[in-house]
Amino acid sequence: MDASVKTIGQTKTNALEVEDVSHAFGPTQVLDNVSLSVPRGCFTVLLGPNGAGKSTLFALITRLYDNVTGEIRLLGTDVRRKPSLALSRLGVVFQSRTLDLDLSLSQNLAYHASLHGIPSRQAKDRAKAALELVEMEDRANDKVRNLSGGQTRRVEIARSMMHQPNLLLLDEPTVGLDVASRESVISIVRKLVKKEDLGVLWATHLIDEIKITDNVVVLHKGKVLFSGTVPELQEKTGETDLADAFRSMTGLSQLEME
């Protein structure tokens, strides 16, 4: 796999490279020879139904599980050989909520900063900037338990940006949100991609979260069936509708995709 993408006059290292990674739980093969890359400044959708292996892949990238086959590199750094350096470049928003409900937004962000060794004065400035990025600066002193689901997600995104990562992983971040909240969260992350030159890997099973300008990785039954642009996916399947293209590639019914 090409370890970098070309830009005018320079070579730009990908935010994430996964190469030939497999993983099993006992006799059950969950990931089978998975390879993908996420360029910096690119919104990449990891598209797959529930049970496709998306969360397992995220667990391997974040070192919750150890990958014993293949390589995973964050900005060129192997997560097994130099885990601390690699993971310092990574921000994560997991599917389950992880903020402390009884702390304020600022306190949650300050605690995260302390885990990353960020001095308190610098952490205060970064928290203010991070909350501005997600349009939550006016709620800085509110307790998390007083927020809506969409607002909570935005604060989790702010927290993930506190240590200024190069790659952001989001695992089904809009599950349980209403339509307006979903659109708000997606819009904020897309703006971060451009503003911060982030590489984003957005895991979802929802076709309508994809834009024509996105890169798409189709994961089904632990295998990558496709990796490329939306037009390339349409051309490969002969379908102009993305839902039809996904069904054509995976053999899933409409009911199985929901």
C-alpha positions in Angstrom: 0.0 0.0 0.0 1.2 3.5 -0.8 2.2 5.1 2.4 1.6 8.7 1.3 -0.4 10.9 -1.0 1.2 13.4 -3.3 0.6 17.1 -3.0 2.1 19.9 -5.2 5.8 20.1 -4.3 5.8 17.7 -1.4 4.8 14.3 -0.1 2.1 14.2 2.5 1.9 11.2 4.9 -1.5 9.6 5.3 -3.2 10.1 8.7 -4.0 6.4 8.8 -2.8 3.3 7.1 -4.2 -0.2 7.8 -2.4 -3.0 5.9 -3.4 -6.7 5.8 -4.9 -6.7 9.3 -6.9 -9.7 10.4 -8.5 -10.5 13.8 -10.5 -13.4 15.3 -12.3 -14.1 18.5 -11.6 -17.8 19.0 -12.8 -19.6 15.9 -14.8 -16.5 14.6 -12.9 -14.5 12.0 -14.1 -10.9 12.5 -11.6 -9.1 10.2 -10.0 -10.7 7.2 -7.0 -9.1 5.6 -8.3 -5.6 5.9 -6.4 -2.7 4.2 -7.4 0.9 3.9 -5.9 4.4 4.2 -7.2 7.8 5.3 -5.5 10.9 3.9 -5.1 14.0 5.9 -7.8 16.6 5.0 -10.1 13.8 3.9 -13.5 12.7 5.2 -13.5 8.9 4.8 -16.6 6.8 5.5 -16.3 3.3 6.8 -19.6 1.9 5.6 -20.9 -1.4 6.8 -23.9 -3.0 8.5 -24.0 -3.9 12.2 -21.6 -6.8 12.7 -19.3 -5.9 9.8 -16.3 -5.5 12.0 -16.2 -1.7 12.2 -15.9 -1.5 16.0 -13.3 -4.3 16.1 -11.2 -2.4 13.6 -11.4 0.8 15.8 -10.4 -1.3 18.8 -7.3 -2.4 17.0 -6.4 1.1 15.8 -6.8 2.5 19.4 -4.9 -0.5 20.9 -7.8 -1.8 23.0 -7.0 -5.0 21.1 -3.6 -6.0 19.8 -3.2 -6.6 16.1 -1.1 -9.7 15.6 -1.2 -9.6 11.8 -0.5 -6.8 9.5 0.4 -3.2 10.3 -1.5 -0.1 11.5 0.2 3.3 11.2 -0.8 6.7 12.4 0.9 9.5 10.5 3.5 6.9 9.5 4.1 5.6 13.1 3.4 1.9 13.8 1.0 1.5 16.7 2.6 -1.7 17.9 6.2 -0.5 17.8 5.6 3.1 19.2 2.1 3.1 20.7 2.5 6.2 22.8 3.7 8.4 19.9 1.2 6.9 17.5 -1.8 7.3 19.8 -0.8 10.9 20.7 -1.9 11.8 17.1 -5.3 10.2 17.5 -8.6 11.5 18.7 -11.6 9.2 19.2 -15.3 9.4 19.7 -16.7 6.0 20.6 -20.2 4.9 20.1 -20.9 4.8 23.9 -21.1 8.0 25.8 -18.0 8.6 27.9 -18.2 12.1 29.5 -18.7 12.5 33.2 -22.3 13.7 33.6 -21.6 15.5 36.9 -18.7 17.6 35.6 -19.1 20.7 33.5 -18.0 20.8 29.9 -14.8 22.7 30.8 -14.0 20.2 33.6 -14.4 17.2 31.3 -12.0 18.8 28.8 -9.5 19.8 31.5 -9.5 16.2 32.8 -8.7 14.9 29.3 -6.0 17.5 28.9 -4.4 16.3 32.2 -4.2 12.8 30.9 -2.3 14.1 27.9 0.1 16.1 30.1 -1.1 19.5 28.9 -0.4 22.3 31.4 -3.4 23.7 33.1 -3.1 27.2 31.6 -2.7 25.8 28.1 -5.5 23.4 28.7 -7.9 26.2 29.6 -7.1 28.0 26.3 -7.5 24.8 24.3 -10.8 24.0 26.0 -12.1 27.4 25.1 -11.0 27.0 21.5 -12.3 23.4 21.2 -15.7 24.4 22.5 -15.8 27.2 20.0 -15.0 24.7 17.2 -18.2 22.7 18.1 -20.3 25.8 18.9 -20.7 25.0 22.6 -18.6 27.8 24.2 -21.7 29.3 25.8 -22.3 26.1 27.8 -18.8 25.7 29.1 -19.9 25.8 32.8 -23.0 23.6 32.4 -23.0 20.1 33.6 -23.0 17.4 30.9 -26.2 15.9 32.2 -28.1 19.0 31.2 -27.1 18.6 27.5 -29.1 16.9 24.7 -27.7 13.9 22.9 -26.4 16.0 20.0 -24.8 18.5 22.3 -23.1 15.8 24.2 -21.7 14.4 21.0 -20.3 17.8 20.1 -18.6 18.1 23.4 -17.0 14.6 22.9 -15.7 15.9 19.6 -14.3 19.0 21.3 -12.6 16.7 23.9 -11.1 14.6 21.1 -9.5 17.7 19.7 -7.8 18.9 22.9 -4.5 17.3 22.2 -4.5 18.5 18.5 -4.7 15.1 16.8 -4.0 14.4 13.1 -6.6 11.7 12.8 -10.1 11.5 14.2 -12.0 8.2 14.6 -15.8 8.3 15.1 -17.7 5.0 15.7 -21.3 5.4 14.7 -21.4 8.8 16.4 -25.0 9.7 15.3 -26.7 6.6 16.7 -29.7 7.7 18.7 -29.7 11.3 17.5 -32.6 13.0 15.8 -32.2 14.3 12.3 -31.3 17.9 13.2 -28.7 16.7 15.7 -27.2 14.2 13.2 -26.8 16.9 10.6 -25.2 19.3 13.1 -22.6 16.7 14.3 -21.7 15.7 10.7 -21.5 19.4 9.6 -19.1 20.2 12.5 -16.8 17.3 11.7 -16.7 18.1 8.0 -15.7 21.7 8.9 -12.9 20.3 11.2 -11.5 18.3 8.3 -11.0 21.5 6.3 -10.0 23.8 9.1 -7.6 21.5 10.9 -6.4 19.4 8.0 -7.7 16.3 9.8 -8.0 12.8 8.5 -11.4 11.5 9.6 -12.6 7.9 9.6 -16.4 8.0 10.2 -17.9 4.6 10.8 -21.6 4.3 9.9 -24.3 2.0 8.5 -26.3 5.0 7.3 -26.1 5.7 3.6 -27.5 9.3 3.9 -24.4 10.4 5.9 -22.2 10.1 2.8 -21.5 13.0 0.4 -20.4 12.7 -3.2 -17.0 14.2 -2.3 -16.2 11.5 0.4 -13.9 8.6 0.2 -15.8 5.3 1.0 -14.6 2.0 2.4 -17.2 -0.7 2.3 -16.7 -3.3 5.0 -18.9 -6.4 5.0 -18.4 -9.6 7.0 -14.9 -8.5 8.0 -13.7 -7.9 4.4 -13.1 -4.7 2.5 -15.2 -5.0 -0.6 -14.4 -1.5 -2.0 -12.2 1.5 -1.2 -12.4 4.6 -3.3 -14.5 7.6 -4.2 -18.3 7.7 -4.4 -18.2 8.1 -8.2 -15.9 5.0 -8.4 -18.3 3.0 -6.3 -21.2 4.1 -8.5 -19.2 3.1 -11.6 -18.1 -0.2 -10.2 -21.7 -1.3 -9.3 -23.5 0.4 -12.2 -25.8 2.1 -9.8 -26.3 5.9 -9.4 -28.2 5.6 -6.1 -25.8 5.0 -3.2 -28.1 2.7 -1.3 -28.6 0.6 -4.5 -24.8 0.5 -5.0 -24.3 -0.7 -1.4 -26.9 -3.4 -1.8 -25.5 -4.5 -5.1 -22.0 -4.8 -3.6 -23.0 -6.6 -0.3 -26.1 -8.5 -1.4 -28.0 -7.1 1.6 -31.7 -6.3 1.5 -33.1 -3.0 2.5 -34.3 -4.4 5.8 -30.8 -5.8 6.6 -29.3 -2.3 6.0 -31.5 -0.6 8.5 
